[in-house]
Amino acid sequence: MQLCLIRHAIAVERGTAGYVDDRVRPLTPEGRKRMREAALGLKGVVSLDAIATSPVLRARQTAEILEDLYKVRVQTWDSLGNGSHHEVLTSCAATSLDALALVGHEPWMSELLSVLLTGDATLMSSVFRKGAAALVSTYGPPAPGNGTLEWLIQPGALRSWPRKPNAPVGRPAKASGPLRSAVAAARFRRVRHPVPPDSSDEFSGCPS
């Protein structure tokens, strides 16, 4: 099975007036635009059978952008919005799909990636910028430690994917140009603790 872990796109900053409830912060117009561009690049390197998303608004809006492009169904999983990694994997296994996208938040996307690759949420940390994606292949049903990282691509590289309007979408397509370089650089990058400095403000107890 292939699992594509995707962090939600750029949203209204935490603490912005009018958004007391962190769960209802929406994507910004620029965040939507960048995510649409990144989604086009993503479609060039992986195809999806379905999308599962956190119920938090900014994640659901990111999933809607993917849904519009991929034309697949979207499911809402509470486990993607509360960091219940083992519940996420149980739900993935129950789908019997070949390729599933999981849209969520930091630090939980990095933790879930660590669970899939090492069996432990604390053994590995990763840089997951907003709109980044990581593809993991599992041997049989997804379970802790049975995943292999195919790539982790930051959103800027996804947005650089060449636009070919009539190009077929396969499983997965062959990357080229800047995106090909990004894929090559990401195989296989394990980043140990400490947490990357540019993400330190996002690990304050609230999902980002």
N, C-alpha and C positions, 0 to 999 in steps of 0.2 A: 504494500500500500504506500502511496505517496501522500504526505501531509505538507501543506504549504502554510507555514506560520507567517501571518501578516500583522504588523502593528498598524493601528488606525492612523489616519492622516492627521495633518495639523488642525488642531481645534482651538477654540477660544481659550485664552490662558486662564489657568486656575486663579480665582480671586477677582476676576473681572466683574464689575458691577452688574447686577441683574442675574448672576448665575451663582446663587448661594449653594444650590445642590450640584455637586461635582458631576453627578451622573447625567445631567442635562446640558452640559457644555457641547454645542454643536461644532461641526467643522467650519472653518473660515472659508470665504470665497476662494482665497488663494490655496487653501488646503484642498478644496474640492478639485480645483484646476490641476494642481500638481498630482493628485491621486489619479485622476483620469489619465494623465500622461503616463504615470508609472504603471497603471493597469494595462495600458496598451503594450508596454514593454514586457510586463509579466505574462500577458497572453502569448507573447512570442517565444517564451521559454518553457511554459507549462500549460497543460489543459486541465480543466477541473470538472468534476462530476457534480459537485455541490459545494456550498459555502456554509460554514457554521460561524456564528458571531456572538460576542458578548451582547447582553441586552442594553448596555450603556449606549447613549445616543450617538456619540462620536464613532463608536465601533459599528453600530448599525448603519450609519450613513456611509461609512467606508465600504461595508458589505454591499450596500445598494449600488454603489458605483461599480463594483465588481460584477454584481448580478446583471446590471444593464449591459455590460460588455460580454460576459460569458453566457448569458441566457440560461442559467441554471438556478435551481431553487436555493433559497436561503433559510436556514434553521437558526433559531435563537437558543443558545445554551447558557444557563446561569453559571455553569462551571467556568466559562471563559471570562466571566466578569467578577469572579471571586477567588481565583487562584487555586481551584480544586483540580490539580493536574491529573491525579489518578482517575477522577471522574471524567475528565476530558478524554483520556485514553480509552476508558471503558465505552464511552459514547462513540468514539471513532471506530472501535472494533465492531460495534453493533450495526454500523451502517453498511458494511460489506461493499463499500465503494472502492474504486481503484485510486481516485485522487480527490482529496478533500482540502479545502482552504479553511483555516482557523484564524479568525480576526479577533484580536484582543489588545492587551495593554502591556506596558512595562510596569513592574519588572517581571510580570508573569510570562510573557513570551520568551524571554531569555531563560527563565527557570524551566519552562516546559521543554525548550530545546535541550537544556542540560539533562532533564529527566529522560528524554528520548535517547540521548547519546551516551549518557554515563550511568543512568539509573538513579541519580541524585540531583536535586534541584540546586545544590550548593557547590558542586564540583567544577562548574564552568560558568563563566560570564561572557556575554556577547554584546556587541554594539548593535542595537536595534533602533535605528532612527525612525521617525514617524513616516510610515509608508514603506518601510523596508520589508523584505520577504526572505524566508529561508525554506528550502525544500529538503525534506527528510524522507528517505525510503526506509521502510521497515520490513523485516523478514517475518511474514505472517502478520497476525493482528498486532496493532501497536501496543507496546508494553514498555515499561522502564528498561532502558539499556539496549533495546533491540533495533535502534535506528542508526542510519548512516547519513551524514550530512552530504547532500549533493552540492549545495551552494547556499550562501547567504549574501544577498545583493542589496545594497543601500538604494534609496529611492532615486538619487541623482543618476545612477547608472541605469536603472530601469527606464527613466525618462529619456535616456539617450538612445534607446532602441530605434533602429531605422524604421521609418514609417513606410510600409508597403501595403497599400490599400487592398490589393487582391491576393495577398499572400495567404496560403492555407495555414490553418492552425493545427499543428500536430501534437503528439505526446512524446516528449517535449520537442520543441523546435531547436534547430542549431543556432547558437548565438554567434554574433559576428561583431566586429568593430569594438567600441568601448565596452559594450555589455559582455562580449566574449572575454575581454581582459578581466572584467570584474568577476565573472564566473570562475576563471582560472585562478584568480587570486584568492577566492573564497574556498577552494578545495585544498586542504582541509584546515580551517583556521580555528584553533581552540584558544580562547583568551582567558587566562586564569585570573583570579582575583588579584588586585582590588577591582572594584567596579570602575568602569571608565569614567574619567573626570567629567566629560560632557553630559553624563547621564545622572550625576550624583544628586541633582536637585529633584529627581523624579522618584527617589526611593524613600519618601517621607511618610509612607503608610497609605498613600492614596494612589490608585492606579493612574498611569499616565498614557 
